[in-house]
Amino acid sequence: MPLYLSKFSYTPETWARLISNPEDRRKAAQTYIESVGGKLHGFWYAFGAHDGYNLWEAPDNVSMAAVALAISGGGALSSLETTVLLSVEETMEALAKADEIQYHPPGS
């Protein structure tokens, strides 16, 4: 199954709710991804441009997109970015296929 890395940030209102009522959001994230047949591999909070990161496994892009849309639509996040991760083997396969493509730069 494909792996996905999500970067998210909470709204100030969400942080206020979590401060007044601390909650382990890993449990919720796990429930969401398991509902589409996936698995949560990790959940981290961070300093910097994003408040946290998730590593997910999902059966396919549509399933992961459904989870991301459901979470985004909930209003607790100010941003959510999800990246499909490729294994080294998948990248090697893509490199082999890229070698077969006859690309020509613009103007050449």
C-alpha positions in Angstrom: 0.0 0.0 0.0 1.2 3.5 -0.7 2.6 5.7 2.0 1.6 9.4 2.5 3.2 12.2 4.5 0.8 14.9 5.8 1.9 18.2 7.2 -0.8 20.1 9.2 -1.4 23.2 11.2 -4.2 23.8 13.7 -6.3 26.9 13.9 -5.8 29.1 17.0 -9.2 28.0 18.1 -8.2 24.4 18.0 -5.1 25.0 20.0 -7.2 26.8 22.6 -9.6 23.8 22.8 -6.6 21.5 23.2 -5.1 23.6 25.9 -8.3 23.6 27.9 -9.0 20.0 27.2 -5.8 18.1 26.2 -6.5 15.2 23.9 -4.3 12.6 22.1 -5.2 13.2 18.5 -3.4 10.1 17.3 -6.4 8.1 18.3 -8.7 10.1 16.1 -6.2 10.0 13.2 -5.9 6.2 13.5 -9.7 5.9 13.4 -10.0 8.0 10.3 -7.3 6.1 8.3 -8.5 2.6 9.5 -12.0 3.5 8.3 -10.7 3.3 4.7 -8.5 0.2 5.3 -5.3 2.1 6.0 -2.9 2.4 8.9 -1.3 5.3 10.8 2.4 4.8 11.1 3.3 7.9 13.0 2.0 11.2 14.4 4.3 14.0 15.5 4.0 17.6 16.6 6.8 20.0 15.6 8.1 23.5 15.7 8.3 25.4 12.5 6.1 26.0 9.5 3.7 23.2 10.4 2.3 22.1 13.8 2.5 18.4 13.0 3.2 15.5 10.7 1.5 12.2 10.0 2.8 9.1 8.2 -0.1 7.1 6.8 -0.6 4.0 4.7 -3.7 3.8 2.5 -5.0 1.4 -0.1 -5.0 4.0 -2.8 -5.0 7.8 -3.6 -8.8 8.0 -3.5 -8.9 6.5 0.0 -6.2 8.9 1.3 -7.9 11.9 -0.4 -11.2 11.0 1.3 -9.5 11.0 4.7 -7.7 14.3 3.9 -11.0 15.9 2.7 -12.9 14.7 5.8 -10.2 16.1 8.1 -9.9 19.4 6.2 -13.6 19.8 6.1 -13.9 19.5 9.9 -12.6 23.1 10.4 -9.9 22.3 13.1 -7.0 22.8 10.7 -5.7 25.9 9.0 -3.7 23.8 6.5 -3.2 20.2 5.5 -0.7 19.1 2.8 -0.4 15.5 1.8 2.5 14.0 -0.2 2.5 10.6 -1.9 5.8 8.9 -0.9 7.6 6.6 -3.4 9.7 3.7 -2.4 13.3 3.4 -3.7 12.0 0.5 -5.9 9.2 2.6 -7.3 11.7 5.4 -8.0 14.0 3.0 -9.8 11.1 1.8 -11.9 10.2 5.4 -12.7 13.8 6.1 -13.7 13.8 3.2 -16.1 10.5 4.4 -17.7 11.8 8.0 -17.9 14.8 6.8 -19.9 12.3 5.5 -22.5 10.6 8.8 -22.9 11.8 11.0 -25.7 11.6 14.4 -24.0 12.5 17.5 -25.9 12.9 20.8 -24.1 10.8 23.8 -25.3 12.4 25.4 -28.4 14.6 22.4 -29.3 
